[in-house]
Amino acid sequence: MNRQMLLKALAGLTLGSCVLSQGVLAQTTAWPQRPIKFVVSFAPGGPADIVGRLLGQALQDKLGQSVVVENRAGAGGNIAARFVAKEAADGYTLLVTTSSMAVNQTLYKEPGYDALRDFTPVGLVASSPNILVAHPSEPANDLKEYLRMNKGKSISYGSAGIGSTPHLTGDHILRALAGNDAVHIPFQGASPALAATMANQVPLASVALPPAVPLVKTGKVKALAVTSSKRIDALPNVPTVAEAGFADFEDYTWVGVFGPQKLPTEIVVKLNAAINDVLKSPSFKEKLDAAGFEAQPGTPQNFSDYLKREVVKWGRIVKETGVTAQ
């Protein structure tokens, strides 16, 4: 090939690359062009599901496309996470999950993914304290009284599943702090755990606050304590765990949105901005507040840094409590 032919060939390749790059860029900046799927890691009625549905509905107006919620519960959130980790990084399949994402890195020997490597953090959406509830017939009126009445006894409690922060919260309070023999009964979400408590099939449930709020207000379950640092507006008469004698105790469940690894920056920025717009809306914040959530607007980098700290924090708690995924 002579010099002239070589230059023509190179020019053709450069032009083709430019056209291809422009085409990919146009596709990215035009996102979304079809419906988006939110894969929720827990069963309907739980915190991830509540936030996912509220957020998905609000984002439809912002993004001009429908948002479809698909629940893939199981293995403490791992089933949904594994599914999304293998999906195309095109912004059309996203994971809505909880702080279990950070817990599972230590709790499971092989969760099937690396939370820090296999996903793109898009935005932390909301957080909520956990709550301990009992059947309405429970004679104790708060956690302090309950622990006094059950001192030295074996206590069974349900949660949203192995590795959920309410699971570790329950074990930490009942066994590590109170000295009882705590028997964990995992369910595939907060809603089934609450249903079992309402049916008096388990004496206690440790769950994220939002799905429990309406049940407490209607008397279907009795609230014993919330895990926030102070009493919450949604349930002002429910004491904190600290008020039961465990000073400075607080635990929270958070909900966030992730994409597969290498999700294009343009999509991450656009989606994060849309999420923040929604979270700053007074009407949306009111819905979150009513359910016991606090909005957590921020940047993708904020969320990424927070996730790293959460992996370390919950790794330490898992080791301290000795909780396993079996």
NUKOL-191951 format. One record per residue (C-alpha): residue in one letter; x, y, z. Coordinates in steps of 0.2 Angstrom, whole numbers, plus 5000, padded with zeros to 4 digits. Example, Ala and Ser with C-alpha at 12.3 -4.5 7.8 and 13.67 -1.06 7.14 Angstrom:
! NUKOL-191951
a506249785039;s506849955036;
! end
This chain:
! NUKOL-191951
m500050005000;n500850174995;r500850335006;q499250404997;m498250254999;l498750235017;l498250415021;k496550385013;a496350225023;l496750315040;a495650455035;g494150335032;l494550255049;t494550415058;l492950475050;g492150305054;s492650315072;c491950495073;v490350445066;l490250295078;s490750405093;q489450535089;g488150395087;v488550315104;l488550495112;a486850535104;q486150375110;t486850415128;t486250595129;a484550545122;w484250425136;p482950365140;q482150315124;r481150175132;p480450115148;i481650095163;k481549945174;f481849955193;v482349785200;v481949795218;s482949675230;f481549635242;a479649585242;p478249705240;g477849815255;g479649825261;p480749985262;a481549955245;d479949925237;i479050075245;v480450195240;g480650115222;r478850135218;l478750315225;l480350365216;g479850275200;q478250355199;a478950525202;l480350505189;q479150465175;d478750655173;k480550705175;l481250575162;g479750565150;q479750375151;s478850245162;v479750155176;v479249975179;v479549895196;e480049715196;n480249625213;r481649495214;a481749445232;g482849315240;a484549285248;g484549445258;g484449555242;n485849455233;i484649375219;a484249555213;a485949615214;r486749465204;f485449495191;v485749675188;a487649655189;k487549555173;e486349665164;a486949785150;a487549955156;d486350055146;g485250135160;y483750035157;t483949905171;l484349975188;l484449905205;v483449975220;t484149895236;t484549935254;s486049935266;s486049745264;m487149775249;a488549835261;v488149695274;n488149555262;q489949585257;t490449505274;l488949405279;y489049295264;k490649205259;e490149215240;p488749345238;g488949325219;y489549505216;d490749645223;a489749795229;l491149915226;r491749845209;d490149775200;f489049925201;t488950105198;p488150205213;v486850325206;g486150395221;l485650375239;v483850405240;a483150385258;s483550315275;s482550265290;p482750195307;n482250015311;i480949965323;l480549825335;v478649775335;a477649645343;h475849565342;p474549685349;s474249565364;e476049585370;p475849645388;a477449745388;n477249925382;d479049965377;l480749875374;k481349905392;e479849825399;y479949685387;l481749645391;r481349645409;m479949525407;n480949405396;k482649415405;g483649255402;k482349185390;s482549135372;i481749265360;s481249225342;y481149375330;g480749395312;s481649515299;a481649555281;g482949425278;i484749365282;g485949505281;s484649645282;t485149785294;p483549745304;h484249565306;l485849635313;t484949765323;g483849625331;d485249515335;h486349655342;i484949715354;l484249555360;r485849445361;a487349565362;l486649695372;a485149615382;g486049445384;n484549345378;d484649195367;a484049275350;v483349155337;h483249245320;i481749195308;p482149265291;f480749315279;q480849375261;g480449555265;a479849665279;s478049645274;p478049455277;a478949475293;l477549595299;a476149485293;a476949345304;t476949455319;m475149515316;a474649325315;n475649295332;q476749175323;v478349255329;p478349365345;l479349505338;a479949585321;s481449695318;v481049785302;a481349955294;l480150085300;p479150135284;p478149975282;a477749965300;v477150135303;p475350115296;l475149945306;v475750035322;k474550175319;t473050055316;g473549945331;k473949795321;v475649785329;k476349855345;a477949965343;l479249935357;a480650045351;v481450135336;t483250135333;s483450315329;s484550435340;k482850525345;r481050495344;i480250515327;d478850625321;a477950485313;l477750385329;p478150515343;n477550405357;v478750255353;p480350265364;t482050245357;v483250095360;a484350215370;e482850245381;a482850065385;g484550085393;f485750065379;a486550235377;d486950305360;f486250165351;e485650195333;d485450095317;y484750145300;t484150055284;w484550155268;v483850135250;g484850175235;v484950165216;f486350065207;g486750035189;p487849895182;q489749935182;k490350055168;l488650145167;p488950295156;t489350455165;e488050555155;i486750435161;v487350435179;v487350625180;k485650645172;l484750515183;n485550575199;a485050755195;a483250685192;i483250595208;n483850745217;d482550855210;v481250725216;l481950715233;k481950905235;s480050915230;p479050965246;s477650845240;f478850695238;k479750735255;e478050735263;k477650565256;l479350505263;d479150585280;a477350505282;a478150335279;g479550365291;f480950405278;e482150545277;a482650605259;q484550595256;p484950695241;g486750695235;t488050665221;p488550495214;q490250525222;n489450555239;f488550385238;s490050295232;d491050355247;y489650315259;l489450145252;k491350115255;r491150165273;e489550055275;v490449905269;v491849935282;k490549975296;w489349825293;g490849705291;r491449755308;i489649725315;v489449555307;k491149495314;e490649565331;t488949485332;g489549325324;v487949325313;t488149205298;a487149185282;q486649005287;
! end
